[in-house]
Amino acid sequence: MDRPDAPITLALSGGGFRATLFHLGVVRLLYDARLLSSVRYLGAVSGGSVLAAHLALRWELYTGPEEEFEAAAAELIKFTQSDVRGRIIRRWILGCLSVFLRYLLPRQMRWTIGNLLKGQYARLFGRATLQNLRGGNRPKVFFNCTSLTTGSACFFSSDAFTWYEEGEELSISSDETPIAFAVAASSAFPPLFPPVEISHRTLMCGQKDFPKAHCLTDGGVYDNLGINRVLEKTAGSKLLLVSDAEGDFDAEYEKD
């Protein structure tokens, strides 16, 4: 394997919380091999985006002493064990029965499934925004999504939302976008979770800067390995690791 200081690109596949925990094991392997601090780029989708966001946000803990790594990992594991899907469904049913929760609250606060998904992720990421994923020698993260509006891949990074129209790559600053929103967009897997809408209001910019709203869904619709963007943008990386949690964990091996 390359020297520990050689740049590493890590791609984290989709697969729900099973993928999140699978990738946490890969991160632990890199930590034990003293290679984690050499990760410079993270490409992630769906369940992989949950781990990537937490890893980048808590980077100092994950790359610190072992007890700090364990504390960060425990926080993530506790979240995955908190019945997130059940919490969302129960609140959504309550929202459907309540005029106040369904119609009278501001649109971004109504108890829709999309808003509830973002709210659950906010339990893990707090009010942190994408600009909080910069600095401190953190890896650059690409949260892969799929735009149902254009039918193409798109993604959030720590400094921009990027999409494609008629073969042209377009970007706009996403500094104030909550991490919870980006992860929700990357993991809004149909049919349970409807697309997440991003507009000039979401991005806190003028309508002329982002005239057309996009409906974003799980990045796995386009690329469930999370490698599409990192292959384009990380030519300087010496090592590409793909953590693929899509496979059958119960595969049988031939016996002699």
Secondary structure as the mmCIF struct_conf table of DSSP 4:
data_model
#
loop_
_struct_conf.conf_type_id
_struct_conf.id
_struct_conf.beg_label_comp_id
_struct_conf.beg_label_asym_id
_struct_conf.beg_label_seq_id
_struct_conf.end_label_comp_id
_struct_conf.end_label_asym_id
_struct_conf.end_label_seq_id
TURN_TY1_P TURN_TY1_P1 PRO A 4 ASP A 5
BEND BEND1 ALA A 6 ALA A 6
STRN STRN1 ILE A 8 LEU A 12
HELX_RH_AL_P HELX_RH_AL_P1 GLY A 16 ASP A 32
TURN_TY1_P TURN_TY1_P2 ALA A 33 ARG A 34
HELX_RH_3T_P HELX_RH_3T_P1 LEU A 36 SER A 38
STRN STRN2 VAL A 39 ALA A 44
TURN_TY1_P TURN_TY1_P3 SER A 46 SER A 46
HELX_RH_AL_P HELX_RH_AL_P2 GLY A 47 LEU A 57
TURN_TY1_P TURN_TY1_P4 ARG A 58 ARG A 58
HELX_RH_AL_P HELX_RH_AL_P3 TRP A 59 TYR A 62
TURN_TY1_P TURN_TY1_P5 THR A 63 THR A 63
BEND BEND2 GLY A 64 GLY A 64
HELX_RH_AL_P HELX_RH_AL_P4 GLU A 66 THR A 80
TURN_TY1_P TURN_TY1_P6 GLN A 81 GLN A 81
BEND BEND3 SER A 82 SER A 82
HELX_RH_AL_P HELX_RH_AL_P5 VAL A 84 LEU A 97
HELX_RH_AL_P HELX_RH_AL_P6 VAL A 99 VAL A 99
HELX_RH_PI_P HELX_RH_PI_P1 PHE A 100 LEU A 104
BEND BEND4 LEU A 105 LEU A 105
HELX_RH_3T_P HELX_RH_3T_P2 ARG A 107 MET A 109
BEND BEND5 ARG A 110 ARG A 110
HELX_RH_AL_P HELX_RH_AL_P7 ILE A 113 PHE A 125
TURN_TY1_P TURN_TY1_P7 GLY A 126 ARG A 127
STRN STRN3 THR A 129 THR A 129
HELX_RH_3T_P HELX_RH_3T_P3 LEU A 130 LEU A 133
BEND BEND6 ARG A 134 GLY A 135
TURN_TY1_P TURN_TY1_P8 GLY A 136 ASN A 137
HELX_LH_PP_P HELX_LH_PP_P1 ARG A 138 PRO A 139
STRN STRN4 LYS A 140 SER A 147
TURN_TY1_P TURN_TY1_P9 LEU A 148 GLY A 151
STRN STRN5 SER A 152 PHE A 156
BEND BEND7 SER A 158 ASP A 159
STRN STRN6 PHE A 161 GLU A 165
TURN_TY1_P TURN_TY1_P10 GLU A 166 GLY A 167
STRN STRN7 GLU A 168 ILE A 172
TURN_TY1_P TURN_TY1_P11 ASP A 175 GLU A 176
BEND BEND8 THR A 177 THR A 177
STRN STRN8 PRO A 178 PRO A 178
HELX_RH_AL_P HELX_RH_AL_P8 ILE A 179 SER A 187
TURN_TY1_P TURN_TY1_P12 PRO A 190 LEU A 192
BEND BEND9 PHE A 193 PHE A 193
HELX_LH_PP_P HELX_LH_PP_P2 PRO A 194 PRO A 195
STRN STRN9 VAL A 196 ILE A 198
TURN_TY1_P TURN_TY1_P13 HIS A 200 MET A 204
BEND BEND10 CYS A 205 CYS A 205
TURN_TY1_P TURN_TY1_P14 GLN A 207 ASP A 209
BEND BEND11 PHE A 210 PHE A 210
BEND BEND12 LYS A 212 LYS A 212
STRN STRN10 HIS A 214 ASP A 218
HELX_RH_3T_P HELX_RH_3T_P4 GLY A 219 VAL A 221
TURN_TY1_P TURN_TY1_P15 TYR A 222 TYR A 222
TURN_TY1_P TURN_TY1_P16 ASN A 224 LEU A 225
BEND BEND13 GLY A 226 GLY A 226
HELX_RH_AL_P HELX_RH_AL_P9 ASN A 228 LYS A 233
TURN_TY1_P TURN_TY1_P17 ALA A 235 GLY A 236
BEND BEND14 LYS A 238 LYS A 238
STRN STRN11 LEU A 239 SER A 243
BEND BEND15 GLY A 247 GLY A 247
TURN_TY1_P TURN_TY1_P18 PHE A 249 ASP A 250
#
